[in-house]
Amino acid sequence: MPRVIDGDNLLGTWPGRSRTDADKRALAREVDGLRREEGQRVILVFDGPPLPGVSDGPDVHFSGKGRKADAMILELLREASDKSGWTVVTNDRSL
Protein backbone atom coordinates (compact mmCIF):
# COMPACT_ATOMS: atom_id res chain seq x y z
CA MET A 1 0.00 0.00 0.00
CA PRO A 2 1.62 3.30 -1.05
CA ARG A 3 1.92 6.03 1.57
CA VAL A 4 2.47 9.75 1.67
CA ILE A 5 3.94 11.13 4.91
CA ASP A 6 3.71 14.69 6.20
CA GLY A 7 7.30 14.79 7.47
CA ASP A 8 7.11 17.92 9.63
CA ASN A 9 3.84 16.74 11.15
CA LEU A 10 5.29 13.34 11.98
CA LEU A 11 8.45 14.81 13.50
CA GLY A 12 6.41 17.26 15.57
CA THR A 13 4.43 14.46 17.21
CA TRP A 14 7.23 11.88 17.58
CA PRO A 15 8.70 11.85 21.12
CA GLY A 16 12.42 12.51 21.03
CA ARG A 17 12.29 14.00 17.53
CA SER A 18 11.90 17.56 16.35
CA ARG A 19 11.76 19.47 13.09
CA THR A 20 15.50 20.09 12.98
CA ASP A 21 17.43 19.67 9.76
CA ALA A 22 19.24 16.67 11.28
CA ASP A 23 15.97 14.93 12.18
CA LYS A 24 14.56 15.65 8.71
CA ARG A 25 17.63 14.04 7.14
CA ALA A 26 17.34 11.04 9.49
CA LEU A 27 13.63 10.61 8.69
CA ALA A 28 14.35 10.75 4.95
CA ARG A 29 16.92 7.94 5.35
CA GLU A 30 14.53 5.86 7.49
CA VAL A 31 11.66 6.27 5.03
CA ASP A 32 13.95 5.27 2.16
CA GLY A 33 14.88 2.11 4.07
CA LEU A 34 11.20 1.36 4.70
CA ARG A 35 10.45 1.85 0.99
CA ARG A 36 13.21 -0.57 -0.02
CA GLU A 37 12.27 -3.12 2.65
CA GLU A 38 8.57 -3.18 1.79
CA GLY A 39 8.85 -2.58 -1.94
CA GLN A 40 6.04 -0.02 -1.74
CA ARG A 41 6.05 3.62 -2.72
CA VAL A 42 6.50 6.01 0.21
CA ILE A 43 6.48 9.75 -0.47
CA LEU A 44 7.82 12.08 2.21
CA VAL A 45 6.78 15.75 2.12
CA PHE A 46 8.33 18.54 4.22
CA ASP A 47 7.28 22.16 4.63
CA GLY A 48 9.47 24.87 3.16
CA PRO A 49 12.53 24.99 0.92
CA PRO A 50 14.83 22.00 0.28
CA LEU A 51 17.56 21.17 2.78
CA PRO A 52 21.18 20.60 1.82
CA GLY A 53 21.87 16.89 2.07
CA VAL A 54 18.27 15.80 1.47
CA SER A 55 17.45 15.17 -2.16
CA ASP A 56 14.27 16.68 -3.54
CA GLY A 57 13.35 13.79 -5.80
CA PRO A 58 10.45 11.53 -6.71
CA ASP A 59 9.97 10.30 -3.14
CA VAL A 60 11.15 13.28 -1.03
CA HIS A 61 9.50 16.64 -1.64
CA PHE A 62 9.72 20.09 -0.12
CA SER A 63 6.68 22.33 -0.46
CA GLY A 64 8.71 25.48 -1.11
CA LYS A 65 8.77 28.86 0.57
CA GLY A 66 5.37 30.04 1.74
CA ARG A 67 3.61 26.77 0.92
CA LYS A 68 2.50 24.06 3.33
CA ALA A 69 3.18 20.37 2.87
CA ASP A 70 -0.60 19.80 3.10
CA ALA A 71 -1.11 21.59 -0.21
CA MET A 72 1.60 19.53 -1.90
CA ILE A 73 0.21 16.28 -0.49
CA LEU A 74 -3.24 17.06 -1.92
CA GLU A 75 -1.67 17.94 -5.27
CA LEU A 76 0.33 14.68 -5.37
CA LEU A 77 -2.79 12.64 -4.60
CA ARG A 78 -4.86 14.47 -7.22
CA GLU A 79 -2.17 13.74 -9.83
CA ALA A 80 -1.85 10.03 -8.93
CA SER A 81 -2.98 7.75 -11.73
CA ASP A 82 -4.46 5.30 -9.19
CA LYS A 83 -6.09 7.33 -6.45
CA SER A 84 -7.23 4.36 -4.38
CA GLY A 85 -5.15 2.62 -1.80
CA TRP A 86 -3.02 5.56 -0.63
CA THR A 87 -2.49 6.00 3.09
CA VAL A 88 -1.78 9.53 4.33
CA VAL A 89 0.34 9.68 7.48
CA THR A 90 -0.54 12.88 9.35
CA ASN A 91 -2.66 14.09 12.21
CA ASP A 92 -3.86 17.17 10.32
CA ARG A 93 -7.64 16.95 10.32
CA SER A 94 -7.85 18.85 7.02
CA LEU A 95 -6.12 15.95 5.24
N, C-alpha and C positions, 0 to 999 in steps of 0.2 A: 504494500500500500504506500503510494508516494505521500510525502509530507512536506509542508512548508512551515518553517519555524520563524517566529518573531524573535530574533536573537536578543535584542535589548530587553524585551519583555521577559524572556526566559531568564536572562542574567539578573534582572532586577528582583526576581522572586526566588532565586536559587540561593539557599543559605550558604554563606562562605564565598559567594561569587558577587561580582559587581560589574558595572558597565565600563570598566577600564579597558584600555587598548589591549593589555596583556590578556585579560579574560576573554575578550572578543577573539583574539588570535587562538587561544586555547580551545574555545568553543568551536571555531571553524575547523580546527584539526580533529576534534572529537566527532563532529558531525560527518566529516569526510571519512573517518574510520567506520562509523556506523553505516554510511552509504555503501562502502566497499564490503563490509561484513554481511549486510542484508541483501545487497544487490538491488536495492530499491532507490528510487530518486528521492533525495532530501535536499530541499532548497532552504538556505539560511538567508534571512533578510535583516539587515541592521539599519537603524536610523542614521541619517547624515552622510557626509562624504566618505569616500574610501579611506582605509587605513593603510599606511605603509606595512608591507609584510603580510597582508591579507588580500589574496587575489579577488578581483571583482569579475567573476566568471559566470558560467552557466548555472552553478549551484551555490554561489555566494554573491549576494547583491547588497549594495548600499543605496539607500533611497535618494541620496543627494541632499544638498543644502536646502533647508526650508521645507523639506518633504518628509512625511512620516512613513515608516515601514508599512503601516497599515494600508496606505494607498497603493504601495507597490505590490503588496501581497494580493490585494483585490485585482489589480491589473494583471498579475501573473496568472491568477486563476481564471480570469475572463478570457485570456489568450490561450489557455490550455486546450489542446485538441480533444482530450477526454476529460470532461469536467467532473465526472463521478469518481469516487474513490479517494479523493484527496483528504488528508487530515491536516488541519491547521492547529499548530501548537502555539497557543497564546492564552492569556486570561482576559484579553480585551473583549468586553461584551459586544462592541460594535462589529467584530469579526465573527 
